[in-house]
């Protein structure tokens, strides 16, 4: 009777499907029994024969030795671990939960995540899954397998058993969410853990800062960075930014084109006693090269060499790329020779950078000749080689040549990528060829290429700029866009709505952006300020400008120019002067647009002498 009871309980458990559902509805003892199943089994069943007791004792001795020795050293196979696990769950009384934790933890250390998850399922079926450490190990394995939903189910199981998840569990969840680009959920989890009294460590901050920067939310990352610098330990951990935090923010700022801000963070990093490594130097050198600032790039190169950090192929590739873009072909040849002399041989990446530089200098024909030369010599070419030339032709508006290179790419057995399709779509949208762009978007799935947020942003922006705003909004609200939106997505649509004068819908999207856990960036604010100014709502635009700074988002020269132009058109000259002074105070360099606003202000105003004396001096 007792054995029948246990068998029935086990089979009913086995009917449960997903492990996450088992976490959601943990096994409970039947209310019809006054004692737990294990107690019934022990109380009713006759005592086992002596030979059985002896076998159990031998098994117990074997797995105890396995746990104490092999699990600590990692010197075991998966099959060996599985055999010991089966022995452990079959003997009675069952070993303590900590023993299962040791075995599963050892498997997890060897990165056998799927095996750990499978064993966790068995523990759940047998009612032995109760130890907090085991649940934490399972959570980590789910995260490493990017099974975020199951990881949260494991977190729920920890809470339901009145355990407190440790910081390692939270860090793993944050990392998994960031890798899945679910940055809004990551920010929400971070706030929840702090609210529950779990203090973030430098790893927590570094994970979230990196995720934010990789998803275009550098302004929110900067707030976290500031929080670390000013932390007093009352509401959060006393931990200062490390090289990972600094490196992520510098990378994010460089990708946003905010080189001055990146340089300031770089100087702050050094002032705080953290020595830059090769990755940080390469990030700034790449950022400088991307902005065409070759002198700043070579200054950084000299600095890193002085610090006895040897440049690598990434360093040289960035420098070669900018030299070709600037038309400094002799200097590029010298740099290529220096690269070879230092033992860093040119790779396909190097040649791709050279072709990219030639295309940027308007020498697409020479780049194409280099590609043909590499192919004729049997040299390795990849998808980037073709993407560079496709981009070169798209930038020239030669879409037929771009499509020829696309077809040649496929004919040579090179699979097109997201970049290939995104570049061609962008080229077609620029020419107003919406049908061709949409056709390419549909063609992506035929080549088994899944569109990402960048591709969707190009499609949405292209639709908006070609007066198909309703189509763009329909796509945005469709399930195809789920999980593939970021700040840039919202910026495209807000810009489109502002341009057609639909400020209410633009504001709705602005609030939705924040509800999704994203932070508006300088482009978001600049777009909305411009939209308000176009509608004559200059006062509201100025209020948003003030709020922008209060929220920790620094305005750039475009933001200032937009508001100054509106004040000038509103005949509020002193407001223009006030903004110019604020610009100078923030060390923001004026551009040609700024100069034209000042010129018209002085030339069309009788009080120009007075205003001339109020103009600030800008940094050179």
Secondary structure by P-SEA (a helix, b strand, c coil): caaaaaaaaaaaaaacccaaaaaaccccccccccccaaaaaaaccccccaaaaaaaaaaaaaaaaaaacccccccccaaaaaaaaaaaaaccccccaaaaaaaaaaaaaacaaaaaaaaaaaaaaacccccaaaaaaaaaaaaaacaaaaaaaaaaaaaaacccccaaaaaaaaaaaaaacaaaaaaaaaaaaaaacccccaaaaaaaaaaaaaacaaaaaaaaaaaaaaccccccccccccaaaaaaaaaaaaaacaaaaaaaaaaaaaaacccccaaaaaaaaaaaaaacaaaaaaaaaaaaaaacccccaaaaaaaaaaaaaacaaaaaaaaaaaaaaacccccaaaaaaaaaaaaaacaaaaaaaaaaaaaaacccccaaaaaaaaaaaaaacaaaaaaaaaaaaaaacccccaaaaaaaaaaaaaacaaaaaaaaaaacccccccccaaaaaaaaaaaaaacaaaaaaaaaacccccccccaaaaaaaaaaaaaacaaaaaaaaaaaaaaacccccaaaaaaaaaaaaaacaaaaaaaaaaaaaaacccccaaaaaaaaaaaaaacaaaaaaaaaaaaaaacccccaaaaaaaaaaaaaccaaaaaaaacccccc
